[in-house]
Amino acid sequence: MEHNVLNETTRFHSRILSSYLKAESHNLRSYVYLEVMSYEVALFDLDSTLFDSALSEKLALKASVEHYAISLTNEFLSQYKIINTQLWLDFEQGTITLDQLRVERFSRLCQRLNLTIPPHELADLYEGNLGISGKLYAGATELLALIKQTAKTGLITNGLESVQKARLRHFNLYQYFDAILISGECGLAKPDPAIFQSSLDLLNHEHVDSVLMIGDSLSSDIAGANNFGIDSCWYNPKRLKLQSNISPTFTVYSLQEIANLF
């Protein structure tokens, strides 16, 4: 169950902000009026938080397999998602490297669907398409611009260096962040606390009590924030039930709600 932050107000030391936040107790929804201190640092996840990764994957996969005169069917996409999701969980646990992941997902996919495409070749083609496919969620840049007026902003993303840098360039995102850490570049990954410490080092910020991590993944974003000892905001637009012992400080269902914390 999320904190309602009434017992957290003394932890912060910046300006006071009045906001309405949704608090969840069992299956009942209620509004709680809170007097909370605003955060000084916002750490954002990229994929499925600011950026529509599902759309990006679908478009990139479609373009990649059409190169081999293969149509992207629902079954093809479904199998890819199953394989890819599991491999990223393995990566978070440190049981596979990014270099292995980028090819292994297509090795398994080609084997499962009886395709004769060379996995390394498909992986290279897919990565090139992935960096320029998809779109930002509505309101993402407006949120970033607003928060950057009053807080330091950092991006912490588990991903391939080439893909994430292509996205940052293609969607003009560099301007919104004071520090950027990409797991494929820095050699660290969420939920390892080390990548959070590295981000604060780059931001020259020491006080963990005034830092908020914002992301959609309980296993990497929220667990990582908990491991490091900072507050977290679970971006949950699908309104999924919390079926885990990983508890966020806040849960929001739209990007617009996040602005109330700053």
N, C-alpha and C positions, 0 to 999 in steps of 0.2 A: 504493500500500500504506500502511496506517495506521502511525503511529509506535506502538511499544509503550511509549513514555514512560519507559523506563529511562534514556534520555539526557536527559530533560526535568526530572528531579527537582530540580535545582539552581535552576531558574527561579522557583520559587515560594517564598513566605516565610510561609506560614501553617502551621497544625498538620498533623502527619503522620497519614495515614490508610492503613490496610492494606486492600486490596480485591483481588478477583479480577476481572480484565477479560479479555474474549475478544480474542485477537490473531489476525489473519488473515495467513497466508503462502501465497501462491498459492491453491490450493483446499483447503488443509488447515486444520482448526480445532484450536486448542489453548488451554489455559488458562495464563495467565502470572500469577505472583504478583508484585504490584507494591507498592512503598512509594512512594506519591505524596503530594504536598502538595495539600490541598483548595483549591478555588477560593473567592474572596471575592465574585465577581459571577457570577450566572447570567443570561444573556440568552436568552429563549425566543422561538421562532416560535410562532404560534397554529395556523394552518390545517394540518391533517394531521400535526401534532405533538402538540398537546394536544386539538385539536377535530376531530371527524369531519366534515371538509369534504365528502367525497364523499357522505355521507348527507344533509348539509345541502343540497347542490346538487340532489340527486335529489328530495327532498321539496319544496323551493322551486320547482323547475321544474314538478313535477307539479301543485302548487296553482296555479301561474301559468297554465299552458296549459289547465287545466280550467275556468278562468274564461271561456275562449273555446270551451268544449265540445269540447276536443281531448284525446285520451288520450295519456299519455306512454308511447310505445313504446320498446323497446330501441334501435331505430334512431335515434329522436329524441334519446335521451339520449347515445348514442354520438357522433352528429354534433356535439352541443353540446360534449361533452368535447374532441373534436378541435380544434374552433374555439377554445374557451376556453383550452385549454392553450397553443396557439400564440400567442394574443394576450398571455397573461401573460408568455411568454418574450420577446415583443416589448417589453413594458413594462419588463422587467428590463434590456433593452438600450437603453432610452430612445428607441425608435422610435415609440411611441404613448403618449398620456397616459391617465390613468385615466378622464377624462371621455369620451374617444373609445372606450376599451375597453368601458365599461359598455353602450354602445349598439351598437358595431360587432359585438360577438359575436352580437347578435340580428338585426342587419341581414344578416349572412352566413348565419345559421341559417335565417331566413325565406326568403331567396333560394334556399338549397340545398334546402329542403323544400317550396318553392312555397306558402308561407303568406302570407296577406294581412294579418296582424296588424301594426299600426304598431310598429316596433322600439323607439321611445322609450317607448311605452306599456307594452310588455312588459318593458322594462328596469326601469321604475319599480315595476311590480308584483312582479317577481322580487326586487328588492332588499329590498322590504318583507318578503317571505316568507323571504328568506335569513337575515336577522338573527335570526329566532326559530325556525328549523328546525335539526334535527340534535341532536347531543349531544357531550359531552366523552368522551374515551376513559376507560375504566376506570382508576382510579388516578391520574388527572391532578391532581385537587385535593389528594389526599393527598401526591403528590410535591411540589407547589408549597408546601404548608404545611410540609413537612419541610425543604425547602431554605431557606425564608424564615427559619427559626430560626437559621441559621448564615451566611447570605450575603444580599447585596443581590440583588434580583430585578428584571429588566426584561423588557418585552415589545416586540419589534420585528416588526411585521407589515406586509406588503405587502397593502393592501386598501382598499376604499372606506370612508371615514370613517363613513358612516351604518350600514353593515353591521357593521363591527367593533365600533363602540360599542354597537350593539343586542345583539350577542352578549355583550359584556362585562357589560352590564346583566342580560340575560336569564339568563345562566348564573352570575351572581354572582362574576365573576372579578376585579373591581377590587381586592378586598382582598388579593390575592396578589402584587401588583406595586408596587414602589417607583417605577417609571417606565414609561410606556407611549408608544411611538411608532407611529403609524399613517401609512403613506405618504400616504394620501389627505388627511390633516390637516396633516402637517408638510412635505409637498412633496419629501421624500427617499424613496429606496427601496433595499432590498437588491438587488444587492450593492455599492452605492455605500458606500465607507468612511465617508462623512460621516454617515450615519444611525447608525452604530455609535459614532462620536465624540459625536454628540448625546446618545445614550443614556447614555454615561459622564459627560457633562457634567451631565445631569439627576440622576445618581446620586452626583455629586461624588466620582468615583473616577478616579484618574490612572494606576494601574498596570495596563497591559495584560497583563502576565504572569500576573495572577491572575483573568482573565476567561475565561469559557467560553460560547460560542454553541451553542445546542442547536436543531436543526431537521431537517426531513426533506428539504429541497431542496438538492441539490448546487450548483445554478446560482445560488441566491440566498443561502441560509444559510451554506453551507460556503465557497463562493467569496467571499462578502462577508467572512466571518471571516478568511480567508486574506489578502484584500486589505488588511484593517485591521491584521493582525498579531496576532490573538488565536487561542487554541485553539478547536477546534470538535468537536462531538459530533454525528455523523450518526445520526439516529433512522431506522432501517431495518427496520421490522417485517415487510416483505415479503421480506426477505433478498435484495434485489437485488444483482447483481454490480456491482462498481465498474468501470464502463466509461468512465472519464473521467480526465483529468489533474488533476482537482480532488480533492485528498486530505484527508480529515478526520483530526483527531488521534485521535479515538475513533470506533468504530462500535458502536451498541447495537441490540438487537432488541426491547427492551421498555422501557417507561417506568421500571420498577422498577430497571433496571440503572443509570440515570442518578444515582440517589441515592448510589451508591458513590463518586462523584467529589466529593462535598461532605462 
